[in-house]
């Protein structure tokens, strides 16, 4: 019978040392002594006869072999966490909390009817709604850090149900110099002006999409703050159309067609990061959100129960 040489705790410690940037930082987050972490990783390397970390200066850095082993270890610890979560769901009729992560760009008005329908049947389950933006929302899926996620992208290896279409349009104040330029605007001209951008909520942000070529950029954490800055004639910004509908109707903001792109189109999806571990509350909330989606589906999908 196979007996593993290593333990889950050793792999978790190795992950923490890498994730937090060193033994001292990991010890603080794990509430353990630095010497115990050193001992655990040293013993792990000794038992496997593989060097996983090497100290360069004052920092512990993964070796090439360590990178491979660490990546595989994350699947191992994640599977164990999901297995234990499954056991909890089996032994209880209704989960005490449902964590719903929503991308900031998603129209909340589409979500409220589903939440209103869910409340009478929630059996006291707390719904924890968390706003994220850009890769922060994607991280919640990849890291299985939520029961349900509404995102404008479905990461590789996951499945999602379409909910709504979202258009991002470029806007500025009608008195801004960009508003008086010949349309459509040359992107090179656009790059010379202040751009308001929304802060990525990921722990380690990654600029993987969007027009980010301005020499001068100001960063805010919410679309509403960006709108207030624009109304002060400060810069331009790509914003979801539903956020600025009222401002456009009042002419306090105007759209800026850009050569090669009048708007950016996204589809919002509902993703369940751990479909095998859905409790009854999560299943009901998922069903209600899908019932209130606003997107044209193929006739074959519409005919499904």
Secondary structure, DSSP 4 states (H G I P E B T S, - for coil): ----SS-HHHHHHHHHHHHTTSHHHHHHHHT--HHHHHHHHHHHHHHHT---EEEETTEEEE-HHHHHHHHHHHHHHHHHHHHHHHHHHHH-SS-SEEEEEEETTS-THHHHHHHHHHHTTSTTPEEEEEEE-THHHHHHHHTT--SEEEES---TT--EEEEEEEEEEEEE-TTSGGGGS-SSBPHHHHTTS-EEEEPP-STT----SS----SSEEEESSHHHHHHHHTTT--EEEEEHHHHHHHHHHTSSEE--BTTBS-EEEEEEEE-TTGGG--HHHHHHHHHHHHT-BS---HHHHT--
